């Protein structure tokens, strides 16, 4: 049975592990491999403990499958928008529809919060994620920026979607 709920303190270690394992699989060939190899399972635990964002966890039969963080836009140019900060799944659940369910829950939550538009940043080379968001009516709006990961500057593109 699938369950999607806000994370609790007892979930943080599991959610951090989802981030680490998802990064290692999804970003292979994009992010420097030595950086991915060095990622620890608890890397995100301190961040999750202090996060100002709402975080959801997706469980299936009690197994931790996915997570998402979202909330009010961090970007001054997008004030009044909701922002999806992250959506990650355990690699064995990629392509099985769990991401669809998690994204639908996030969009529903942001809509209930009164946002009419939402956006997210995705690594430009992450073709799988870009196709996923495009299937869910997100469109690249032309905005780009670089993020430094593992000592490399990696381009990100902004995707937007109207929901209200």
C-alpha positions as CSV (number, residue, x, y, z in Angstrom):
1,X,0.0,0.0,0.0
2,X,1.4,3.4,-1.0
3,X,1.5,6.3,1.5
4,X,2.6,9.9,0.9
5,X,3.0,12.0,4.0
6,X,5.1,14.8,5.4
7,X,8.4,13.6,6.8
8,X,8.8,13.2,10.5
9,X,12.1,13.2,12.5
10,X,12.2,9.4,12.4
11,X,12.2,9.5,8.6
12,X,15.3,11.8,8.2
13,X,17.9,9.1,7.9
14,X,15.9,7.1,5.4
15,X,15.1,10.3,3.3
16,X,18.8,11.2,3.3
17,X,19.6,7.8,2.0
18,X,17.0,8.3,-0.8
19,X,18.8,11.5,-1.8
20,X,22.3,9.8,-1.8
21,X,21.2,6.7,-3.8
22,X,19.1,8.7,-6.3
23,X,22.0,11.1,-6.9
24,X,24.4,8.2,-7.5
25,X,22.1,6.7,-10.1
26,X,20.5,9.8,-11.7
27,X,23.6,11.9,-12.0
28,X,26.1,9.3,-13.2
29,X,27.8,10.7,-16.3
30,X,26.6,14.2,-15.3
31,X,28.2,15.0,-11.9
32,X,31.9,14.0,-11.4
33,X,32.0,10.3,-10.5
34,X,34.4,10.8,-7.7
35,X,32.0,13.2,-6.1
36,X,29.1,10.7,-6.4
37,X,31.3,7.9,-5.1
38,X,32.1,9.9,-2.0
39,X,28.5,10.7,-1.1
40,X,27.5,9.4,2.3
41,X,24.0,8.1,3.1
42,X,23.6,10.7,5.9
43,X,24.9,13.6,3.8
44,X,21.4,15.3,3.8
45,X,20.3,14.6,7.3
46,X,21.5,17.9,8.8
47,X,20.0,19.8,5.9
48,X,16.6,18.0,6.3
49,X,16.6,18.6,10.0
50,X,16.8,22.4,9.5
51,X,15.0,22.8,6.2
52,X,12.5,25.6,5.8
53,X,10.7,23.6,3.1
54,X,7.9,21.1,3.3
55,X,9.2,17.6,2.7
56,X,7.1,14.6,1.7
57,X,8.1,10.9,1.8
58,X,6.6,8.2,-0.3
59,X,6.4,4.7,1.2
60,X,5.2,1.6,-0.5
61,X,4.4,-1.3,1.9
62,X,6.5,0.4,4.5
63,X,9.5,0.7,2.2
64,X,11.0,4.2,1.7
65,X,10.6,4.9,-2.1
66,X,10.8,8.6,-2.7
67,X,10.9,12.1,-1.3
68,X,10.3,15.7,-2.4
69,X,11.0,19.1,-0.9
70,X,9.1,22.3,-1.9
71,X,7.7,25.6,-0.8
72,X,7.8,29.3,-1.4
73,X,10.1,30.5,-4.2
74,X,13.7,31.2,-3.2
75,X,14.3,33.2,-6.4
76,X,13.5,37.0,-6.1
77,X,12.4,37.0,-9.8
78,X,9.8,34.3,-9.0
79,X,8.1,35.8,-6.0
80,X,4.6,34.5,-5.6
81,X,5.5,31.2,-7.2
82,X,5.9,27.8,-5.5
83,X,9.2,26.0,-6.0
84,X,9.9,22.3,-6.2
85,X,13.4,22.0,-4.6
86,X,13.8,18.3,-5.1
87,X,12.1,15.1,-6.1
88,X,14.1,11.9,-5.7
89,X,13.3,8.2,-5.8
90,X,15.3,5.1,-4.9
91,X,16.8,4.0,-8.3
92,X,15.0,0.6,-8.4
93,X,11.7,2.6,-8.5
94,X,12.7,4.9,-11.5
95,X,10.2,4.6,-14.4
96,X,7.5,2.7,-12.4
97,X,5.0,5.6,-11.8
98,X,6.1,6.4,-8.3
99,X,7.5,9.8,-9.4
100,X,4.2,10.6,-11.0
101,X,2.3,10.0,-7.7
102,X,4.8,12.0,-5.7
103,X,4.8,15.0,-8.2
104,X,1.0,14.9,-8.2
105,X,1.0,15.1,-4.4
106,X,3.4,18.1,-4.5
107,X,1.4,20.0,-7.1
108,X,-1.8,19.4,-5.1
109,X,-0.1,20.6,-1.9
110,X,1.2,23.8,-3.6
111,X,-2.2,24.4,-5.3
112,X,-3.9,24.2,-1.8
113,X,-1.3,26.7,-0.6
114,X,-2.6,29.1,-3.2
115,X,0.2,29.1,-5.7
116,X,-0.9,29.6,-9.3
117,X,2.5,28.7,-10.8
118,X,5.4,26.5,-9.8
119,X,8.9,26.1,-11.0
120,X,12.0,24.0,-10.5
121,X,15.6,23.8,-11.6
122,X,16.9,20.6,-13.3
123,X,20.4,19.8,-14.5
124,X,20.5,20.5,-18.3
125,X,22.1,17.2,-19.0
126,X,19.5,15.2,-16.9
127,X,17.5,14.1,-19.9
128,X,15.4,11.6,-18.0
129,X,14.2,14.2,-15.5
130,X,13.6,16.7,-18.2
131,X,11.3,14.2,-20.1
132,X,9.6,13.4,-16.8
133,X,8.7,17.1,-16.1
134,X,7.7,17.7,-19.7
135,X,5.3,14.8,-19.5
136,X,3.8,16.7,-16.5
137,X,3.2,20.0,-18.4
138,X,6.4,21.7,-17.2
139,X,8.2,23.8,-19.9
140,X,11.7,25.2,-20.0
141,X,11.2,29.0,-19.8
142,X,14.6,29.9,-21.2
143,X,16.2,30.6,-17.8
144,X,19.6,29.0,-17.1
145,X,22.2,29.2,-14.4
146,X,25.2,27.2,-13.3
147,X,25.6,25.3,-10.1
148,X,29.0,24.0,-8.8
149,X,29.0,20.3,-7.9
150,X,32.2,18.4,-7.2
151,X,34.2,21.3,-8.4
152,X,32.5,21.5,-11.8
153,X,30.1,24.2,-13.1
154,X,27.0,22.4,-14.3
155,X,24.2,24.2,-16.2
156,X,20.7,24.0,-14.9
157,X,17.5,25.0,-16.7
158,X,14.3,26.4,-15.1
159,X,11.0,24.6,-15.8
160,X,7.7,26.3,-15.1
161,X,4.1,25.2,-14.9
162,X,0.8,27.0,-14.2
163,X,-1.4,25.2,-11.7
164,X,-4.0,27.8,-10.7
